[in-house]
Each structure stands twice: as C-alpha cells, then as structure tokens.
Amino acid sequence: MTETLLTATGLTKVFGGLVAVDQVTLALNAGAIHAVIGPNGAGKSTLANLLSGELKPSAGTIVLRGEDITGWPANRIAQRGLARTFQHTHVFAPFTAHENCRLAAQAHAAGLPSCFRSAANYPEWSATADDALASVGLAARAALPASQLSHGERRALDIAMALATKPSVLLLDEPLAGMGPDEATNIVALLQSLAAHHAILLIEHDMDAVFALASQLTVMTNGRVLASGTPDSIRANAEVQQVYLGVAADSA
C-alpha cells in the first residue's frame, strides 16, 4: 500500500486583493514524483513556499507524515523531514561542495551547544555530506569550490544539500532550469533514482522531463488546479491542451 507523506487540503494564499493560490488540494506519496505544471504566474512557486513554510497559508491545511504542520516556520518543517530547492541555486560559492553539504547537515542536526565546537568534533556531519554528494554523483568533485562547478553540477549540489538534511519529502522548484541537454539528462536520471526513497514534488517547465518522471500531475492556472491525474489523462485533457500546452481544443 502506498504511503502518503504529505497532503495539502484547500490550500489558499491571498496577498491583498490577489489570490495567488486558491483552494489547492494534492498529495505526495512515498516513492513517487508528483509534478506541478502551469504557465508563469500560475502559483506553483507560491504553493511550494506554502508547503515548505516560507509563507503561511491564508486558509487550508498541510499534513506531513500524519502531523498537521499548517503555519509552521520553515526551519521546524525541515526538522520534520521536508527539504526543498529553489529556482536559483542556494550554494556558498567560495566553499567546497563538501563544506556546503556539511553545513546543511550541521544546520539540520545541530543544537545550540554544538555551535560552539569545531565541526571536526562531529564526524557524522562529514559522513552525511559524503553520502549526499555520492547520491548526486559529485563525490569526485567534493573538494572543489562551488564556484568552479558547472551549472548542472551546482544544481546537483543544491539537491545534495537538501539530501544532507535526510528528508522524506523533497520539493524541487525547476531543477532543470538553464541546462543543456546533457546536464538535463543527468538530472533526470538523478531524480529517477531519488524517487525510490522520497516523495517528490517537482515544479518544472521541461515537459519532456515531466512526462518521463512523474506518475501524477497537477496543472495550475491563475492559482487554481485546472486538472490533476496521471500523465496519460493530462495529455488527453482538452482544456489542459488549450490553456497550457498550446493546442487548440478542436485539433487536440
């Protein structure tokens, strides 16, 4: 039986007179990738910000691993096993790939007393960093400063830093943005491998990657869910074709 790790029900976010996310309901299952697609301004990143605690919802509920986390701050949600990446990489360019991942592990695991001791006193942080880098194929690049990594490698490092917090749920916001074909192929293969051990929400504009990776899709427009279902059902949905995929309804 598939385990549902995260559910959002009636999730809504209002900024003044703008309803950025409007009554969105979805579920993320263990071992599966759920893609959220839609045109720019559809509310996809705002949805991710609500799920990760970057924003507080105006209405609705979020349940993570059976616990209501609605309105929790991002750091508390991260401690419960949810990690995310953003549209732009959030790495420390002067630090090595290993140091970036070790900092992520430290931020997740450290209490106040450990902040006053050298990281060398906590070999488990380095071990976690090594494991995360190996998971994304960057073990051989661990000693390089992030500034010397390619764009695709920095994207992979961003994901490694998320993995260093040992999450069960991953929210990935446009991980293929700005990539060439070879780098995109590598990230797609990485996401396929990560799906076996995580529930993943994927926000992405690369439709080839989306349909190759996702077992469930939610299509958003103007903050609302236009359609949700399997890749085949979304491909066949005439309204989705007309509104998002750019196919006229009478020719679909």
Secondary structure, 3 states (H helix, E strand, C coil): CCCEEEEEEEEEEEECCEEEEEEEEEEEECCEEEEEECCCCCCHHHHHHHHHCCCCCCEEEEEECCEECCCCCHHHHHHCCEEEECCCCCCCCCCEHHHHHHHHHHHHHCCHHHHHCCHHHCHHHHHHHHHHHHHCCCHHHCCCEHHHCCHHHHHHHHHHHHHCCCCCEEEEECCCCCCCHHHHHHHHHHHHHHHHHCEEEEECCCHHHHHHHCCEEEEEECCEEEEEECHHHHHCCHHHHHHCCCCCHHHC
